[in-house]
Amino acid sequence: METKQITITSTAFENEGTIPAKYSCTGEEINPPLHIGDLPDGTVTLSLMVEDPDAPKGIFDHWIVWNIDPIHEIKEGSNPGISGKNGKGKTGYHGPCPPDDTHRYYFYVFALDTDIDLEAGAGKTDLQAAMEGHIIGQGSLMGRYGK
């Protein structure tokens, strides 16, 4: 099965640009708005993962969400689906909060051909396993943030 490229943009920052402090741990700590385009035919739900690969102890998960309706906009400060556990051990969005320098934050969106059968609070590895064989589209947006 071919995986289609979907587009992800934000009115808050450009790809590889700076994420405004409003969306960080020093600001309002709400998620930035995301616009999703080019969803493939057959998309049943979306999932979203936000990761910081520059964290001192390896990849830090900032937001894990699944069973998002196949929408074209995730509104600022919203929780559009079922939340998994982030790197702080909590559910929901955890804004950029690098302990040092400037870090990269990747917003990954996956178009799936099925609903995901996971309880709220499941971890990223559980979601990745549940998505296996069901990803029909994916895309990413990267922003940078430093205190």
Backbone as a printed PyTorch tensor [residue, N CA C, xyz], in Angstrom:
tensor([[[  0.8430,  -1.1850,   0.0000],
         [  0.0000,   0.0000,   0.0000],
         [  0.8890,   1.2500,   0.0000]],

        [[  0.6000,   2.1670,  -0.8740],
         [  1.3770,   3.4020,  -0.9620],
         [  0.9220,   4.3870,   0.1070]],

        [[  1.8680,   5.0450,   0.7470],
         [  1.5570,   6.0610,   1.7470],
         [  1.6180,   7.4170,   1.0650]],

        [[  0.4980,   8.1350,   1.1010],
         [  0.4090,   9.4350,   0.4510],
         [  1.0010,  10.5220,   1.3510]],

        [[  1.6490,  11.5030,   0.7380],
         [  2.1950,  12.6390,   1.4840],
         [  1.0670,  13.6190,   1.7720]],

        [[  0.8690,  13.9340,   3.0450],
         [ -0.1110,  14.9580,   3.4030],
         [  0.6460,  16.2010,   3.8530]],

        [[  0.0010,  17.3450,   3.7610],
         [  0.6620,  18.5940,   4.1290],
         [  0.1860,  19.0540,   5.5020]],

        [[  1.1290,  19.5950,   6.2510],
         [  0.8160,  20.1740,   7.5580],
         [  1.4480,  21.5510,   7.5990]],

        [[  0.6400,  22.5460,   7.8920],
         [  1.1260,  23.9010,   8.0490],
         [  0.4950,  24.4990,   9.2980]],

        [[  1.0280,  25.6450,   9.7190],
         [  0.4680,  26.3540,  10.8600],
         [  0.5100,  27.8430,  10.5640]],

        [[ -0.5120,  28.5520,  11.0150],
         [ -0.4970,  30.0060,  10.8920],
         [  0.3810,  30.6220,  11.9730]],

        [[  0.8260,  29.8200,  12.9360],
         [  1.6420,  30.3210,  14.0480],
         [  3.1390,  30.3560,  13.7250]],

        [[  3.6040,  29.4410,  12.8670],
         [  5.0180,  29.4000,  12.5080],
         [  5.1880,  28.6610,  11.1900]],

        [[  6.2650,  28.9700,  10.4880],
         [  6.5790,  28.3040,   9.2310],
         [  7.3640,  27.0350,   9.5090]],

        [[  7.3790,  26.1170,   8.5300],
         [  8.2020,  24.9180,   8.6620],
         [  9.6560,  25.3390,   8.8880]],

        [[ 10.2740,  24.7720,   9.8960],
         [ 11.6390,  25.0630,  10.3340],
         [ 11.7800,  26.4470,  10.9470]],

        [[ 10.6590,  27.1190,  11.1970],
         [ 10.6770,  28.4370,  11.8330],
         [ 10.5940,  28.3220,  13.3490]],

        [[ 10.4660,  29.4670,  13.9880],
         [ 10.4120,  29.5320,  15.4500],
         [  8.9740,  29.4300,  15.9430]],

        [[  8.7580,  28.5390,  16.8780],
         [  7.4470,  28.3910,  17.5190],
         [  7.2910,  29.5350,  18.5150]],

        [[  6.2230,  30.3110,  18.4360],
         [  6.0270,  31.4140,  19.3810],
         [  5.9380,  30.9250,  20.8390]],

        [[  6.4400,  31.7340,  21.7530],
         [  6.4690,  31.3820,  23.1830],
         [  5.0800,  31.0550,  23.7310]],

        [[  4.0430,  31.6190,  23.1350],
         [  2.6590,  31.3530,  23.5630],
         [  2.3890,  29.8560,  23.6770]],

        [[  3.0020,  29.0500,  22.7960],
         [  2.7340,  27.6090,  22.7320],
         [  3.7070,  26.7910,  23.5690]],

        [[  4.5670,  27.4680,  24.3440],
         [  5.6040,  26.7900,  25.1290],
         [  5.2240,  26.7230,  26.6080]],

        [[  6.1130,  26.0800,  27.3840],
         [  5.8940,  25.9640,  28.8340],
         [  6.0350,  27.3120,  29.5340]],

        [[  6.6150,  28.2970,  28.8770],
         [  6.7520,  29.6250,  29.4900],
         [  5.6260,  30.5570,  29.0500]],

        [[  4.7710,  30.0770,  28.1550],
         [  3.6340,  30.8690,  27.6750],
         [  2.3330,  30.2670,  28.1550]],

        [[  1.3520,  30.2390,  27.2650],
         [  0.0330,  29.6900,  27.6090],
         [  0.0080,  28.1650,  27.5570]],

        [[  1.0450,  27.5860,  26.9610],
         [  1.1680,  26.1220,  26.8190],
         [ -0.0940,  25.5020,  26.2150]],

        [[ -0.5150,  26.0910,  25.1090],
         [ -1.6110,  25.5300,  24.3270],
         [ -1.0380,  25.1070,  22.9770]],

        [[ -1.6970,  24.1450,  22.3430],
         [ -1.1840,  23.6890,  21.0570],
         [ -1.3990,  24.7490,  19.9820]],

        [[ -0.4470,  24.8490,  19.0380],
         [ -0.6240,  25.7730,  17.9250],
         [ -1.6700,  25.2320,  16.9500]],

        [[ -2.2690,  26.1180,  16.1630],
         [ -3.2100,  25.6480,  15.1410],
         [ -2.4550,  24.8960,  14.0540]],

        [[ -3.0540,  23.8230,  13.5720],
         [ -2.4590,  23.0270,  12.5050],
         [ -3.4730,  22.8830,  11.3710]],

        [[ -2.9950,  23.0540,  10.1460],
         [ -3.8300,  22.8760,   8.9640],
         [ -3.3210,  21.6430,   8.2300]],

        [[ -4.2300,  20.7470,   7.8980],
         [ -3.8790,  19.4620,   7.2920],
         [ -4.5000,  19.3990,   5.9060]],

        [[ -3.6700,  19.1290,   4.9120],
         [ -4.1550,  19.0770,   3.5410],
         [ -3.7740,  17.7800,   2.8570]],

        [[ -4.4190,  17.5210,   1.7420],
         [ -4.1280,  16.3680,   0.9000],
         [ -4.3760,  15.0330,   1.5900]],

        [[ -5.4590,  14.9520,   2.3840],
         [ -5.7930,  13.6750,   3.0150],
         [ -6.1780,  12.6710,   1.9360]],

        [[ -5.6460,  11.4600,   2.0300],
         [ -5.9860,  10.4640,   1.0120],
         [ -7.4190,   9.9610,   1.1430]],

        [[ -7.9670,   9.5210,   0.0240],
         [ -9.2780,   8.8730,   0.0450],
         [ -9.1810,   7.6630,   0.9700]],

        [[-10.2310,   7.4070,   1.7140],
         [-10.2360,   6.2640,   2.6160],
         [ -9.7570,   6.5930,   4.0160]],

        [[ -9.4390,   7.8770,   4.2900],
         [ -9.0140,   8.2650,   5.6400],
         [-10.2050,   8.1520,   6.5770]],

        [[-10.0440,   7.3390,   7.6280],
         [-11.0920,   7.1540,   8.6350],
         [-10.8060,   8.0330,   9.8450]],

        [[ -9.5530,   8.0360,  10.2940],
         [ -9.1460,   8.8710,  11.4270],
         [ -7.7240,   9.3630,  11.1970]],

        [[ -7.3420,  10.3270,  12.0300],
         [ -5.9740,  10.8450,  12.0430],
         [ -5.3570,  10.5720,  13.4050]],

        [[ -4.0380,  10.4750,  13.4210],
         [ -3.3200,  10.4750,  14.6930],
         [ -2.2210,  11.5210,  14.5910]],

        [[ -1.7750,  11.9820,  15.7460],
         [ -0.8180,  13.0770,  15.8260],
         [  0.2080,  12.7600,  16.8930]],

        [[  1.4800,  13.0090,  16.5720],
         [  2.5590,  12.8570,  17.5420],
         [  3.4490,  14.0900,  17.4370]],

        [[  3.8060,  14.6580,  18.5710],
         [  4.7440,  15.7810,  18.5930],
         [  5.9450,  15.3390,  19.4120]],

        [[  7.1360,  15.4040,  18.7800],
         [  8.3540,  14.8930,  19.4010],
         [  9.4710,  15.9280,  19.3780]],

        [[ 10.3160,  15.8680,  20.3980],
         [ 11.5480,  16.6480,  20.4610],
         [ 12.7090,  15.6490,  20.4090]],

        [[ 13.3880,  15.5350,  19.2480],
         [ 14.4980,  14.5800,  19.1480],
         [ 15.7920,  15.0880,  19.7870]],

        [[ 15.7960,  16.3540,  20.2130],
         [ 17.0080,  16.9530,  20.7700],
         [ 17.0520,  16.9040,  22.2950]],

        [[ 16.0720,  16.2670,  22.9160],
         [ 16.0230,  16.1840,  24.3780],
         [ 17.2460,  15.4320,  24.8940]],

        [[ 17.7540,  15.8160,  26.0780],
         [ 18.9840,  15.2090,  26.6100],
         [ 18.9470,  13.6880,  26.7530]],

        [[ 17.7740,  13.1260,  27.0470],
         [ 17.6740,  11.6730,  27.2640],
         [ 17.0530,  10.9460,  26.0750]],

        [[ 17.0870,  11.5700,  24.9150],
         [ 16.4790,  10.9550,  23.7280],
         [ 15.1480,  11.6100,  23.4090]],

        [[ 14.4210,  11.0320,  22.4710],
         [ 13.1670,  11.6360,  21.9990],
         [ 12.1890,  11.8320,  23.1540]],

        [[ 11.6760,  13.0680,  23.2520],
         [ 10.6870,  13.4130,  24.2740],
         [  9.3550,  13.6380,  23.5650]],

        [[  8.3200,  12.9540,  24.0400],
         [  6.9850,  13.0560,  23.4390],
         [  6.2100,  14.2040,  24.0800]],

        [[  5.7760,  15.1520,  23.2400],
         [  5.0510,  16.3180,  23.7400],
         [  3.5410,  16.2070,  23.5940]],

        [[  3.0880,  15.3940,  22.6430],
         [  1.6390,  15.2770,  22.4360],
         [  1.3830,  14.0260,  21.6250]],

        [[  0.4930,  13.1760,  22.1020],
         [  0.1000,  11.9410,  21.4300],
         [ -1.4350,  11.9530,  21.3910]],

        [[ -2.0070,  11.9280,  20.1950],
         [ -3.4720,  11.9560,  20.0510],
         [ -3.8750,  11.0270,  18.9030]],

        [[ -4.9900,  10.3190,  19.0780],
         [ -5.4950,   9.4590,  18.0110],
         [ -7.0130,   9.5440,  17.9480]],

        [[ -7.5700,   8.8750,  16.9290],
         [ -9.0130,   8.9070,  16.6380],
         [ -9.5180,  10.3410,  16.4570]],

        [[ -8.7100,  11.1330,  15.7380],
         [ -9.1130,  12.4780,  15.3560],
         [ -9.9360,  12.3290,  14.0720]],

        [[-11.1080,  12.9560,  14.0390],
         [-11.8960,  12.9310,  12.8020],
         [-11.0230,  13.4630,  11.6640]],

        [[-11.2420,  13.0100,  10.4280],
         [-10.4110,  13.4690,   9.3060],
         [-10.7200,  14.9280,   8.9360]],

        [[-10.2630,  15.8160,   9.7960],
         [-10.4980,  17.2530,   9.6510],
         [ -9.2970,  17.9110,   8.9790]],

        [[ -9.4910,  19.1230,   8.5410],
         [ -8.4020,  19.8460,   7.8890],
         [ -7.7980,  20.9080,   8.7980]],

        [[ -8.3420,  21.0560,  10.0090],
         [ -7.7850,  22.0320,  10.9360],
         [ -7.8930,  21.5190,  12.3690]],

        [[ -6.7720,  21.5670,  13.0570],
         [ -6.7670,  21.3300,  14.5020],
         [ -6.6130,  22.7080,  15.1220]],

        [[ -7.6400,  23.1330,  15.8220],
         [ -7.6680,  24.4970,  16.3450],
         [ -6.6840,  24.6830,  17.4960]],

        [[ -6.2160,  25.9060,  17.6160],
         [ -5.3430,  26.2830,  18.7190],
         [ -6.0280,  25.9620,  20.0490]],

        [[ -5.2620,  25.4170,  20.9820],
         [ -5.7830,  25.1390,  22.3160],
         [ -6.8620,  24.0780,  22.3550]],

        [[ -6.8340,  23.1340,  21.4200],
         [ -7.8860,  22.1160,  21.3690],
         [ -7.3190,  20.7390,  21.6890]],

        [[ -8.2140,  19.8010,  21.9480],
         [ -7.8290,  18.4070,  22.0960],
         [ -8.7610,  17.6100,  21.1960]],

        [[ -8.3210,  17.3610,  19.9550],
         [ -9.2320,  16.8470,  18.9370],
         [ -9.5370,  15.3550,  18.9540]],

        [[ -8.9120,  14.6010,  19.8370],
         [ -9.1350,  13.1510,  19.8380],
         [ -8.8680,  12.5670,  21.2060]],

        [[ -8.3890,  11.3310,  21.2400],
         [ -8.0560,  10.6390,  22.4910],
         [ -6.5720,  10.8550,  22.7640]],

        [[ -6.2570,  11.2990,  23.9650],
         [ -4.8680,  11.6380,  24.3070],
         [ -4.1370,  10.4800,  24.9390]],

        [[ -2.9090,  10.2990,  24.4730],
         [ -2.0030,   9.3350,  25.0720],
         [ -1.0650,  10.0340,  26.0470]],

        [[ -0.2130,   9.2520,  26.6500],
         [  0.7150,   9.7610,  27.6510],
         [  1.9000,  10.4570,  26.9880]],

        [[  2.1800,  11.6920,  27.4300],
         [  3.3330,  12.4140,  26.9130],
         [  4.5680,  12.1020,  27.7770]],

        [[  5.6760,  12.7410,  27.4720],
         [  6.9290,  12.4780,  28.1780],
         [  6.9150,  12.8590,  29.6430]],

        [[  5.9490,  13.6630,  30.0580],
         [  5.7960,  14.0420,  31.4680],
         [  4.9120,  13.0430,  32.2140]],

        [[  4.4260,  12.0120,  31.4840],
         [  3.5660,  11.0170,  32.1240],
         [  2.1230,  11.4630,  32.2460]],

        [[  1.7700,  12.5510,  31.5740],
         [  0.4050,  13.0780,  31.6160],
         [ -0.1940,  13.0010,  30.2190]],

        [[ -1.5010,  13.2240,  30.1220],
         [ -2.1350,  13.2700,  28.8150],
         [ -2.3000,  14.7240,  28.4000]],

        [[ -2.4370,  14.9280,  27.1180],
         [ -2.6190,  16.2760,  26.6040],
         [ -1.3240,  16.8700,  26.0860]],

        [[ -1.4190,  18.1070,  25.6680],
         [ -0.3010,  18.8240,  25.0530],
         [  0.6640,  19.3310,  26.1190]],

        [[  1.9430,  19.1180,  25.8850],
         [  3.0030,  19.6640,  26.7310],
         [  3.8850,  20.5060,  25.8150]],

        [[  3.8700,  21.7930,  26.0090],
         [  4.5670,  22.7060,  25.1080],
         [  6.0750,  22.5650,  25.1450]],

        [[  6.7390,  23.1060,  24.1200],
         [  8.1990,  23.0970,  24.0890],
         [  8.7650,  23.7160,  25.3630]],

        [[  9.7870,  23.0560,  25.9030],
         [ 10.3590,  23.5020,  27.1730],
         [ 11.8070,  23.0090,  27.2620]],

        [[ 12.6560,  23.3880,  26.3000],
         [ 14.0090,  22.8340,  26.2860],
         [ 14.8410,  23.2950,  27.4770]],

        [[ 15.5960,  22.3740,  28.0860],
         [ 16.4340,  22.7460,  29.2280],
         [ 17.6920,  23.5050,  28.7930]],

        [[ 17.9940,  23.4040,  27.4930],
         [ 19.2150,  24.0240,  26.9820],
         [ 19.0370,  24.3570,  25.5040]],

        [[ 19.7040,  25.3480,  25.0320],
         [ 19.7530,  25.6840,  23.6090],
         [ 18.3720,  25.7100,  22.9450]],

        [[ 18.3800,  25.5910,  21.6400],
         [ 17.1590,  25.5480,  20.8530],
         [ 16.9460,  24.1170,  20.3840]],

        [[ 15.7220,  23.6340,  20.5330],
         [ 15.3910,  22.2750,  20.1250],
         [ 14.4490,  22.3030,  18.9300]],

        [[ 14.3880,  21.1580,  18.2160],
         [ 13.4570,  20.9780,  17.1070],
         [ 12.2380,  20.2060,  17.6170]],

        [[ 11.0670,  20.5970,  17.1360],
         [  9.8110,  19.9530,  17.5210],
         [  9.1010,  19.5310,  16.2460]],

        [[  8.8750,  18.2180,  16.1070],
         [  8.2420,  17.6590,  14.9220],
         [  6.7870,  17.3290,  15.2120]],

        [[  5.9040,  17.8710,  14.3970],
         [  4.4760,  17.5880,  14.4570],
         [  4.1960,  16.5970,  13.3320]],

        [[  3.9250,  15.3500,  13.6840],
         [  3.6410,  14.2980,  12.7020],
         [  2.1420,  14.0190,  12.6880]],

        [[  1.5600,  13.9920,  11.5030],
         [  0.1540,  13.6180,  11.3530],
         [  0.0970,  12.3830,  10.4630]],

        [[ -0.7060,  11.4180,  10.8780],
         [ -0.8830,  10.1650,  10.1440],
         [ -2.3530,  10.0170,   9.7650]],

        [[ -2.6180,   9.7180,   8.5050],
         [ -3.9710,   9.3830,   8.0400],
         [ -4.0920,   7.8680,   8.1120]],

        [[ -5.1400,   7.3890,   8.7550],
         [ -5.3270,   5.9530,   8.9730],
         [ -6.6140,   5.4660,   8.3230]],

        [[ -6.5990,   4.2020,   7.9360],
         [ -7.7870,   3.6120,   7.3110],
         [ -8.6840,   2.9140,   8.3260]],

        [[ -8.4930,   3.2060,   9.6110],
         [ -9.2640,   2.5540,  10.6790],
         [ -9.2780,   3.4220,  11.9310]],

        [[-10.1850,   3.1030,  12.8470],
         [-10.1450,   3.6680,  14.1980],
         [ -9.0750,   2.9230,  14.9810]],

        [[ -8.5460,   3.5740,  16.0010],
         [ -7.5510,   2.9480,  16.8710],
         [ -8.2470,   2.5390,  18.1720]],

        [[ -8.0850,   1.2790,  18.5430],
         [ -8.7220,   0.7480,  19.7400],
         [ -7.7270,   0.7480,  20.8980]],

        [[ -7.5320,   1.9370,  21.4710],
         [ -6.6470,   2.0840,  22.6350],
         [ -7.3560,   2.9310,  23.6840]],

        [[ -7.0660,   2.6370,  24.9280],
         [ -7.6070,   3.4440,  26.0280],
         [ -6.8490,   4.7620,  26.1080]],

        [[ -7.5160,   5.8170,  26.5610],
         [ -6.8470,   7.0980,  26.8140],
         [ -5.6780,   6.8580,  27.7790]],

        [[ -4.5820,   7.5440,  27.5340],
         [ -3.4070,   7.3970,  28.3970],
         [ -2.4170,   6.3460,  27.9230]],

        [[ -2.7260,   5.6510,  26.8350],
         [ -1.7700,   4.6790,  26.2870],
         [ -0.5260,   5.4280,  25.8170]],

        [[  0.5640,   4.7300,  25.6650],
         [  1.8210,   5.3440,  25.2710],
         [  2.0300,   5.3500,  23.7690]],

        [[  3.0870,   6.0370,  23.3450],
         [  3.3900,   6.1610,  21.9210],
         [  3.6820,   4.8080,  21.2780]],

        [[  4.3810,   3.9290,  21.9700],
         [  4.6950,   2.6260,  21.3680],
         [  3.4190,   1.8180,  21.1360]],

        [[  2.4440,   1.9400,  22.0430],
         [  1.1510,   1.2690,  21.8540],
         [  0.4570,   1.8200,  20.6120]],

        [[  0.4960,   3.1370,  20.4570],
         [ -0.1390,   3.7550,  19.2960],
         [  0.5750,   3.3470,  18.0130]],

        [[  1.8900,   3.3530,  18.0230],
         [  2.6380,   2.9540,  16.8320],
         [  2.3070,   1.5160,  16.4220]],

        [[  2.1910,   0.6330,  17.3950],
         [  1.8490,  -0.7650,  17.1060],
         [  0.4320,  -0.8600,  16.5330]],

        [[ -0.4930,  -0.0810,  17.0910],
         [ -1.8850,  -0.1150,  16.6280],
         [ -2.0210,   0.4660,  15.2140]],

        [[ -1.1490,   1.3980,  14.8500],
         [ -1.2110,   2.0330,  13.5320],
         [ -0.5760,   1.1710,  12.4420]],

        [[  0.2560,   0.2300,  12.8360],
         [  0.9970,  -0.5630,  11.8490],
         [  0.0580,  -1.2090,  10.8320]],

        [[  0.3590,  -0.9970,   9.5610],
         [ -0.4490,  -1.5580,   8.4880],
         [ -1.6840,  -0.7440,   8.1460]],

        [[ -1.8850,   0.3840,   8.8470],
         [ -3.0860,   1.2010,   8.6310],
         [ -2.7690,   2.6310,   8.2010]],

        [[ -1.4900,   2.9730,   8.0440],
         [ -1.1120,   4.3400,   7.6620],
         [ -1.2330,   4.4780,   6.1460]],

        [[ -2.1440,   5.3570,   5.7070],
         [ -2.3270,   5.5780,   4.2700],
         [ -1.8110,   6.9520,   3.8370]],

        [[ -1.4470,   7.7760,   4.8100],
         [ -0.8800,   9.0840,   4.5140],
         [ -0.1560,   9.6130,   5.7290]],

        [[  0.8760,  10.4210,   5.4900],
         [  1.5620,  11.0400,   6.6200],
         [  2.2830,  12.2900,   6.1590]],

        [[  2.5320,  13.1680,   7.1220],
         [  3.2450,  14.3990,   6.8610],
         [  3.7980,  14.9510,   8.1500]],

        [[  4.6660,  15.9500,   8.0320],
         [  5.2510,  16.5370,   9.2300],
         [  5.4980,  18.0270,   9.0520]],

        [[  5.5800,  18.6890,  10.1750],
         [  5.8970,  20.1130,  10.2800],
         [  6.9100,  20.2240,  11.3990]],

        [[  7.9940,  20.9760,  11.1780],
         [  9.0030,  21.1190,  12.2160],
         [  9.1180,  22.5900,  12.6010]],

        [[  9.1400,  22.8080,  13.9130],
         [  9.3710,  24.1550,  14.4400],
         [ 10.4920,  24.0990,  15.4540]],

        [[ 11.0970,  25.2540,  15.6930],
         [ 12.2020,  25.3460,  16.6550],
         [ 11.7800,  26.2310,  17.8240]],

        [[ 12.3130,  25.8900,  19.0070],
         [ 12.0340,  26.7340,  20.1670],
         [ 13.2180,  26.6880,  21.1240]],

        [[ 13.5840,  27.8360,  21.6460],
         [ 14.6030,  27.9380,  22.6810],
         [ 14.1730,  29.0100,  23.6690]],

        [[ 14.4730,  28.7860,  24.9400],
         [ 14.0850,  29.7620,  25.9780],
         [ 14.9730,  30.9820,  25.9260]]])
